[in-house]
Amino acid sequence: MDFRNLRYFVAVAEELHFHRAAERLHVAQPAVSEQVRKLEEDLGVRLLERTARRVTLTPAGEAFVVEARRVLHQAAQARQAALGARDQSSGRLHVGHLPDAVPPSLPRVLARFAGATPGVEVVLQTGPAQELIERVGDRRLDAAVVCLPAAVADLRVTPFGEERVIVALNVSHPAAGGPSIGPAELGRLPLLVMARTMNPAFFDGLITAWRTAGVAAPLVEVSEPSPEHVLLAVAAGAGAALLPESVRQRYAVAGVQFLALDSSPCCPVALVSHAEPASLATTSLLQLARVEFPPARTVEPVTAAS
């Protein structure tokens, strides 16, 4: 028995579906089935009942999943204690951010942080919004930059700017030369967007903007979590792209023109951190963020509906 067997079994027990468990674990479904089978062989007991239509826990499985969750939780706590001790002694700060929404405040604050704490190494990570928030919650990250609203639970929320929507058009589009464009002018042109899981607040803002304009939004979610990938698709004639405004400052792609979106929704951006910072480096980062956005401009934390 190993931790991977336990993680795979718990995922199946919670999803009651092998395919959904595999998607959650980001692995192929046969790998999940094989690990659960090995676990049952090691234990000498059947944990799951499988039919063509459903997966259910056996009585043994119901008892085992409770203890399996406890073991995984304790292992995660032990790992974080070790990593925390290592990072505090070696001077590391782990910061997460979204692949698409990187407001100008982030590089400015990181530059000031580097000047104020020259002995601390900043380790950057990207990922989906909710995953970043979870990493902060269990201290795999010291802080993360995400768009609101989001399910931030009891984490500290520090204002960090805002994101509006820009439209990336192929230069051959008739409207490409103008400063802005509205939903109606885009017509039925395919609208390329990052997958909702990457940045739910921004995606939902797009849906609301198109509904307000009374126009159907032919959104096409691009599986590759990369603004550059989306912009290259625009250059190749796949459609227009809807992206956070900060993308304009980081990318320039031949054949693509950026336009503001008329009546663009506005997503607050926040730096989320643990309620009790684990290191002086995290405290320093939060202080610099508050200098960038003084308390007078504070926005109330927003929790997404479950």
Rosetta blueprint (number, residue, H / E / L):
1 M L
2 D L
3 F H
4 R H
5 N H
6 L H
7 R H
8 Y H
9 F H
10 V H
11 A H
12 V H
13 A H
14 E H
15 E H
16 L L
17 H L
18 F H
19 H H
20 R H
21 A H
22 A H
23 E H
24 R H
25 L H
26 H L
27 V L
28 A L
29 Q H
30 P H
31 A H
32 V H
33 S H
34 E H
35 Q H
36 V H
37 R H
38 K H
39 L H
40 E H
41 E H
42 D H
43 L H
44 G L
45 V L
46 R L
47 L L
48 L E
49 E E
50 R E
51 T L
52 A L
53 R L
54 R L
55 V E
56 T E
57 L E
58 T L
59 P H
60 A H
61 G H
62 E H
63 A H
64 F H
65 V H
66 V H
67 E H
68 A H
69 R H
70 R H
71 V H
72 L H
73 H H
74 Q H
75 A H
76 A H
77 Q H
78 A H
79 R H
80 Q H
81 A H
82 A H
83 L H
84 G H
85 A H
86 R H
87 D H
88 Q H
89 S H
90 S H
91 G L
92 R E
93 L E
94 H E
95 V E
96 G E
97 H E
98 L L
99 P L
100 D L
101 A L
102 V L
103 P L
104 P L
105 S H
106 L H
107 P H
108 R H
109 V H
110 L H
111 A H
112 R H
113 F H
114 A H
115 G H
116 A H
117 T L
118 P L
119 G L
120 V L
121 E E
122 V E
123 V E
124 L E
125 Q E
126 T E
127 G L
128 P L
129 A H
130 Q H
131 E H
132 L H
133 I H
134 E H
135 R H
136 V H
137 G H
138 D L
139 R L
140 R L
141 L L
142 D L
143 A E
144 A E
145 V E
146 V E
147 C E
148 L L
149 P L
150 A L
151 A L
152 V L
153 A L
154 D L
155 L L
156 R E
157 V E
158 T E
159 P E
160 F E
161 G E
162 E E
163 E E
164 R L
165 V E
166 I E
167 V E
168 A E
169 L E
170 N E
171 V L
172 S L
173 H L
174 P L
175 A L
176 A L
177 G L
178 G L
179 P L
180 S E
181 I E
182 G L
183 P H
184 A H
185 E H
186 L H
187 G L
188 R L
189 L L
190 P L
191 L E
192 L E
193 V E
194 M E
195 A L
196 R L
197 T L
198 M L
199 N L
200 P H
201 A H
202 F H
203 F H
204 D H
205 G H
206 L H
207 I H
208 T H
209 A H
210 W H
211 R H
212 T H
213 A H
214 G L
215 V L
216 A L
217 A L
218 P L
219 L E
220 V E
221 E E
222 V E
223 S L
224 E L
225 P L
226 S L
227 P H
228 E H
229 H H
230 V H
231 L H
232 L H
233 A H
234 V H
235 A H
236 A L
237 G L
238 A L
239 G L
240 A E
241 A E
242 L E
243 L E
244 P E
245 E L
246 S L
247 V H
248 R H
249 Q H
250 R H
251 Y L
252 A L
253 V L
254 A L
255 G L
256 V E
257 Q E
258 F E
259 L E
260 A E
261 L E
262 D L
263 S L
264 S L
265 P L
266 C L
267 C E
268 P E
269 V E
270 A E
271 L E
272 V E
273 S E
274 H L
275 A L
276 E L
277 P L
278 A L
279 S L
280 L H
281 A H
282 T H
283 T H
284 S H
285 L H
286 L H
287 Q H
288 L H
289 A H
290 R H
291 V H
292 E H
293 F L
294 P L
295 P H
296 A H
297 R H
298 T L
299 V L
300 E L
301 P L
302 V L
303 T L
304 A L
305 A L
306 S L
